[in-house]
Amino acid sequence: MESTVFSLRLDGELLERLRGHAARRGMSVQDYVVRTLIREDFDERFKTAVDETEKFYGKQAGHEEAAAPAAPRAPHIRPSAGIA
C-alpha cells in the first residue's frame, strides 16, 4: 500500500484532547487519528452498502416479522413501587 504525507493544523486544545484519548489507548496521536479516520470511513461505506441493499431488495427485505403487530407490553413496575 502506498503511503502519503498528510499535514494537519490543529487547535492546541483539540491536540491536547487527542493526546489524552490516544494515551488512554496506548497509542500515538498519529495512530489514534488514522484509526479514527479509518473507522469513520468504514462506517460510511457500510451505511452506503446497507442503503444500496435496501434499494435493491426493498426496505422490508428480511424483516417480515416487523410487519406483524407487536403484542401489548405490560407496564413496567419497579419492585420498590409503593414501599415508603
MIVO-638188 format. One line per field, with one value per atom (N, C-alpha, C): residue number from 1; chain; atom name; y, x, z. Coordinates in Angstrom, 2 decimals. Atoms other than C-alpha are relative to their C-alpha. Layout:
<sites>
pos <- [NUM, ...]
unit <- [A, ...]
site <- [CA, ...]
yy <- [Y, ...]
xx <- [X, ...]
zz <- [Z, ...]
</sites>
This chain:
<sites>
pos <- [1, 1, 1, 2, 2, 2, 3, 3, 3, 4, 4, 4, 5, 5, 5, 6, 6, 6, 7, 7, 7, 8, 8, 8, 9, 9, 9, 10, 10, 10, 11, 11, 11, 12, 12, 12, 13, 13, 13, 14, 14, 14, 15, 15, 15, 16, 16, 16, 17, 17, 17, 18, 18, 18, 19, 19, 19, 20, 20, 20, 21, 21, 21, 22, 22, 22, 23, 23, 23, 24, 24, 24, 25, 25, 25, 26, 26, 26, 27, 27, 27, 28, 28, 28, 29, 29, 29, 30, 30, 30, 31, 31, 31, 32, 32, 32, 33, 33, 33, 34, 34, 34, 35, 35, 35, 36, 36, 36, 37, 37, 37, 38, 38, 38, 39, 39, 39, 40, 40, 40, 41, 41, 41, 42, 42, 42, 43, 43, 43, 44, 44, 44, 45, 45, 45, 46, 46, 46, 47, 47, 47, 48, 48, 48, 49, 49, 49, 50, 50, 50, 51, 51, 51, 52, 52, 52, 53, 53, 53, 54, 54, 54, 55, 55, 55, 56, 56, 56, 57, 57, 57, 58, 58, 58, 59, 59, 59, 60, 60, 60, 61, 61, 61, 62, 62, 62, 63, 63, 63, 64, 64, 64, 65, 65, 65, 66, 66, 66, 67, 67, 67, 68, 68, 68, 69, 69, 69, 70, 70, 70, 71, 71, 71, 72, 72, 72, 73, 73, 73, 74, 74, 74, 75, 75, 75, 76, 76, 76, 77, 77, 77, 78, 78, 78, 79, 79, 79, 80, 80, 80, 81, 81, 81, 82, 82, 82, 83, 83, 83, 84, 84, 84]
unit <- [A, A, A, A, A, A, A, A, A, A, A, A, A, A, A, A, A, A, A, A, A, A, A, A, A, A, A, A, A, A, A, A, A, A, A, A, A, A, A, A, A, A, A, A, A, A, A, A, A, A, A, A, A, A, A, A, A, A, A, A, A, A, A, A, A, A, A, A, A, A, A, A, A, A, A, A, A, A, A, A, A, A, A, A, A, A, A, A, A, A, A, A, A, A, A, A, A, A, A, A, A, A, A, A, A, A, A, A, A, A, A, A, A, A, A, A, A, A, A, A, A, A, A, A, A, A, A, A, A, A, A, A, A, A, A, A, A, A, A, A, A, A, A, A, A, A, A, A, A, A, A, A, A, A, A, A, A, A, A, A, A, A, A, A, A, A, A, A, A, A, A, A, A, A, A, A, A, A, A, A, A, A, A, A, A, A, A, A, A, A, A, A, A, A, A, A, A, A, A, A, A, A, A, A, A, A, A, A, A, A, A, A, A, A, A, A, A, A, A, A, A, A, A, A, A, A, A, A, A, A, A, A, A, A, A, A, A, A, A, A, A, A, A, A, A, A, A, A, A, A, A, A]
site <- [N, CA, C, N, CA, C, N, CA, C, N, CA, C, N, CA, C, N, CA, C, N, CA, C, N, CA, C, N, CA, C, N, CA, C, N, CA, C, N, CA, C, N, CA, C, N, CA, C, N, CA, C, N, CA, C, N, CA, C, N, CA, C, N, CA, C, N, CA, C, N, CA, C, N, CA, C, N, CA, C, N, CA, C, N, CA, C, N, CA, C, N, CA, C, N, CA, C, N, CA, C, N, CA, C, N, CA, C, N, CA, C, N, CA, C, N, CA, C, N, CA, C, N, CA, C, N, CA, C, N, CA, C, N, CA, C, N, CA, C, N, CA, C, N, CA, C, N, CA, C, N, CA, C, N, CA, C, N, CA, C, N, CA, C, N, CA, C, N, CA, C, N, CA, C, N, CA, C, N, CA, C, N, CA, C, N, CA, C, N, CA, C, N, CA, C, N, CA, C, N, CA, C, N, CA, C, N, CA, C, N, CA, C, N, CA, C, N, CA, C, N, CA, C, N, CA, C, N, CA, C, N, CA, C, N, CA, C, N, CA, C, N, CA, C, N, CA, C, N, CA, C, N, CA, C, N, CA, C, N, CA, C, N, CA, C, N, CA, C, N, CA, C, N, CA, C, N, CA, C, N, CA, C, N, CA, C, N, CA, C, N, CA, C]
yy <- [-1.18, 0.00, 1.23, -1.24, 3.43, 0.89, -0.90, 5.93, 1.43, -1.41, 9.69, 0.84, -0.91, 12.56, 0.87, -0.84, 14.41, 0.93, -0.97, 17.60, 0.62, -0.50, 18.94, 1.01, -1.01, 22.12, -0.12, 0.19, 21.67, 1.09, -0.88, 23.96, -0.69, 0.57, 23.45, -0.80, 0.70, 22.44, -1.34, 1.24, 19.84, -1.00, 0.88, 18.44, -0.63, 0.55, 18.03, -1.06, 1.01, 16.21, -1.27, 1.18, 13.93, -0.75, 0.65, 13.26, -0.84, 0.74, 12.23, -1.26, 1.17, 9.92, -1.06, 0.93, 8.37, -0.66, 0.54, 7.94, -1.07, 1.00, 6.09, -1.33, 1.21, 3.61, -0.48, 0.38, 3.44, 0.21, -0.27, 4.98, 1.37, -1.35, 7.91, 0.77, -0.84, 10.84, -0.34, 0.32, 9.98, -1.30, 1.28, 6.36, 0.14, -0.19, 7.46, 0.69, -0.74, 9.95, -0.88, 0.87, 7.46, -1.07, 1.02, 4.75, 0.60, -0.66, 7.22, 0.25, -0.24, 8.17, -1.30, 1.30, 4.51, -0.50, 0.44, 3.69, 0.80, -0.86, 6.66, -0.35, 0.38, 5.67, -1.32, 1.29, 2.09, 0.21, -0.24, 3.35, 0.57, -0.61, 5.47, -1.02, 1.01, 2.63, -1.05, 0.98, 0.21, 0.54, -0.60, 2.61, 0.08, -0.06, 3.11, -1.38, 1.36, -0.67, -0.42, 0.32, -1.07, 0.74, -0.78, 1.73, -0.58, 0.58, 0.18, -1.34, 1.28, -3.24, 0.21, -0.29, -1.76, 0.48, -0.45, -0.03, -1.18, 1.14, -3.27, -0.97, 0.99, -5.60, 0.59, -0.63, -3.12, 0.08, -0.25, -1.80, -1.14, 1.04, -4.75, -1.37, 1.29, -7.48, -0.58, 0.65, -9.93, 0.46, -0.53, -8.07, -0.28, 0.33, -9.86, 0.07, -0.02, -10.13, 1.43, -1.38, -6.33, 0.42, -0.36, -6.24, -0.44, 0.48, -8.20, 0.98, -0.93, -6.04, -0.59, 0.44, -6.23, -0.22, 0.27, -7.70, 1.15, -1.08, -5.08, -0.40, 0.27, -4.79, 0.41, -0.34, -4.82, 1.19, -1.14, -1.60, -0.49, 0.36, -1.79, 0.52, -0.39, -1.77, -0.29, 0.18, -1.21, -0.80, 0.78, -3.66, 0.86, -0.86, -0.75, 0.88, -0.86, 0.87, -0.23, 0.06, 1.64, -0.26, 0.22, 0.98, 1.34, -1.31, 4.04, -0.06]
xx <- [0.85, 0.00, 0.90, -0.76, 1.30, -0.28, 0.13, 1.91, 0.20, -0.08, 1.39, -0.03, -0.03, 2.07, -1.25, 1.18, -0.97, 0.29, -0.31, -0.32, -1.31, 1.24, -2.94, 0.33, -0.18, -3.07, -1.14, 1.01, -4.87, 0.08, 0.08, -6.01, 0.69, -0.72, -3.92, -0.89, 0.93, -6.94, -0.43, 0.38, -8.02, 1.15, -1.16, -4.49, 0.17, -0.13, -4.39, -1.07, 1.05, -7.73, 0.34, -0.39, -6.47, 1.14, -1.10, -3.30, -0.54, 0.61, -5.44, -0.71, 0.69, -7.62, 1.00, -1.01, -4.56, 0.75, -0.75, -2.72, -0.80, 0.84, -5.66, -0.01, -0.02, -5.40, 1.42, -1.39, -1.60, 0.45, -0.30, -1.34, 0.62, -0.46, 0.39, -1.20, 1.08, -1.78, -0.21, 0.09, -0.99, -0.79, 0.71, -2.15, -1.47, 1.39, -5.26, -0.82, 0.72, -6.26, -0.23, 0.14, -5.61, -1.06, 1.02, -7.66, -1.40, 1.30, -10.49, -0.50, 0.39, -10.49, -0.37, 0.29, -10.41, -1.37, 1.29, -13.33, -1.14, 1.04, -15.34, -0.24, 0.12, -14.63, -0.75, 0.71, -15.76, -1.48, 1.40, -18.96, -0.77, 0.66, -19.78, -0.18, 0.11, -19.04, -1.04, 0.98, -21.12, -1.41, 1.32, -24.08, -0.41, 0.30, -23.86, -0.39, 0.32, -23.85, -1.39, 1.32, -26.90, -1.07, 0.98, -28.72, -0.21, 0.10, -27.94, -0.73, 0.68, -29.11, -1.49, 1.41, -32.36, -0.69, 0.58, -32.91, -0.24, 0.09, -32.28, -1.10, 0.94, -34.36, -1.28, 1.14, -36.76, 0.27, -0.30, -36.74, -0.38, 0.46, -38.63, 0.63, -0.63, -36.41, 0.64, -0.58, -35.58, -0.60, 0.61, -37.79, -1.49, 1.42, -41.11, -0.65, 0.59, -41.60, -0.33, 0.28, -41.57, -1.39, 1.31, -44.82, -1.12, 1.01, -46.72, -0.14, 0.16, -48.25, 0.61, -0.64, -46.39, -1.05, 0.91, -48.11, 0.10, -0.07, -49.05, 0.89, -0.92, -46.46, -0.64, 0.47, -47.33, 0.81, -0.76, -46.38, 1.10, -1.13, -43.02, -0.26, 0.21, -43.41, 1.29, -1.22, -40.39, -0.31, 0.23, -40.01, -0.25, 0.15, -39.85, -1.25, 1.18, -43.06, -0.97, 0.99, -45.47, 0.61, -0.65, -42.89, 0.54, -0.42, -42.34, 1.36]
zz <- [0.00, 0.00, 0.00, 0.11, -0.92, 1.20, -1.13, 1.86, -0.48, 0.37, 1.51, 1.26, -1.15, 3.89, -0.02, -0.17, 5.21, 1.17, -1.04, 7.15, 0.49, -0.59, 9.54, 1.08, -1.03, 11.61, 0.99, -1.04, 14.93, 1.05, -1.14, 17.68, 1.18, -1.14, 20.85, 0.93, -0.88, 22.92, -0.59, 0.67, 20.36, 0.04, -0.03, 20.18, 1.38, -1.35, 23.95, 0.27, -0.16, 23.91, -0.76, 0.78, 21.15, 0.67, -0.73, 23.14, 1.15, -1.10, 26.10, -0.46, 0.55, 24.02, -0.45, 0.50, 22.38, 1.15, -1.14, 25.69, 0.73, -0.66, 27.24, -0.74, 0.82, 24.39, -0.28, 0.21, 24.48, -1.43, 1.40, 21.03, -0.15, 0.34, 19.40, -0.54, 0.54, 18.31, -1.47, 1.43, 14.69, -0.20, 0.13, 15.11, 0.39, -0.45, 17.01, -1.09, 1.04, 14.29, -1.22, 1.17, 11.49, 0.27, -0.33, 13.26, 0.00, -0.02, 13.80, -1.42, 1.39, 10.12, -0.70, 0.62, 9.05, 0.47, -0.55, 11.38, -0.60, 0.57, 10.11, -1.46, 1.41, 6.50, -0.12, 0.03, 7.22, 0.28, -0.35, 8.86, -1.19, 1.15, 5.80, -1.12, 1.05, 3.37, 0.37, -0.45, 5.46, -0.16, 0.13, 5.58, -1.46, 1.43, 1.82, -0.52, 0.43, 1.30, 0.48, -0.54, 3.56, -0.79, 0.77, 1.73, -1.39, 1.33, -1.65, 0.05, -0.14, -0.44, 0.21, -0.23, 0.84, -1.27, 1.27, -2.50, -0.94, 0.90, -4.36, 0.41, -0.49, -2.17, 0.57, -0.65, -0.65, 1.49, -1.42, 2.93, 0.91, -0.91, 4.44, -0.28, 0.30, 2.97, 1.25, -1.17, 5.72, 1.31, -1.23, 8.20, 0.00, 0.06, 7.70, 1.37, -1.33, 11.45, 0.45, -0.37, 11.65, -0.46, 0.52, 9.67, 0.94, -0.93, 12.34, 1.16, -1.13, 15.08, 1.27, -1.24, 18.35, 1.08, -1.11, 21.39, 1.01, -0.99, 24.00, 1.18, -1.12, 26.76, 1.31, -1.34, 30.43, 0.51, -0.53, 32.23, 0.94, -0.85, 33.97, 1.42, -1.40, 37.74, 0.77, -0.80, 39.95, 1.25, -1.22, 42.85, 1.22, -1.19, 45.28, -0.07, 0.16, 44.00, 1.15, -1.08, 46.83, 1.36, -1.29, 49.56, 0.48, -0.53, 51.76, 0.63]
</sites>
